[in-house]
């Protein structure tokens, strides 16, 4: 395993920070991160690991930590017939990407898979995970459109933002929500 890049973000609309490493593995890629943010009046501290194959297709995600003052954890896996959450089928068979709604890290996955740093656009549906109310997976329709330079316009069902991208694919600016920096290993 080799760390390729490390991103660190600061939340702009309230308290919160996140850091994530992009790791190259023999069979693909892994994102390992630590998110700290306000949730329901208390601080959430969630660690996450997202695994992808060599084509940047998500295979699994593990999330654990503290949420609402209690220990929490979720295991998400992509199977041939969809996704599972903690061993229970969740459907969403056509969703290739996972989108962890509490971090900008997972936007890297479609950016890299569709080679948006080279230009172009992509429309997709992601398996969207939000940790509130016990956590769940839902479909989130998304589009990415590469602009000039390293900018991408991101749109989902209820949200739009400009993403300024680093050469690694991590966002250094995520609309009015996150701002960060990326260090490349090396």
C-alpha positions, 0 to 999 in steps of 0.5 A: 500500500502506498499513500498517493495524496493526503487531503485536509479540509475545513468546513466553511458553514460551521464547525468541522474538519476532515482529512483523507488519504488516497492509497494505491493498493495492488487491486485498486484504491482506498480512501482512509479518512477522519471526519469531525463535524457538528451533528444534532448539537453534538460533535460527530467523529467518524472514521471511514475506509472506502475501497475501490477496484482498479477502475475506481468502482466502489466495492465497500465502505466501513464507517465507525466512530461516535455519533450523537454521543454513542458509538456507531458503525456501518458496513456497506458492500457492493454486490452483483445485485446492488448494495448491502448495509450491515448485511441487509440488501439495499438495492441500488444495483445501478449505483457504482459509486458511494457518496458519504454525505459527511465528507468531500472525499468521495467526490474523488471517485467519479472524478477519477473514474470518468477522468474529469481532470481531462475534461468532459462530463458525467451523469450517474446515480450514487449510493448516498449514505448519511449517518443520521437516523441510524444511517441508510443508503438512498439513490442520489442522482449526480452530474459533473461537468468539467469547466476551464482549469481544474474546476467542475460543476457538481449537481445533485438532486438538491444541491449545486456547487463548484469544485476546484480540483487538485491534480489528485482528484481531491477537491480543494474547494467544495462550494461554500461548504469545504476548503482544503489543501492536498499534499502529494506523497513523494 
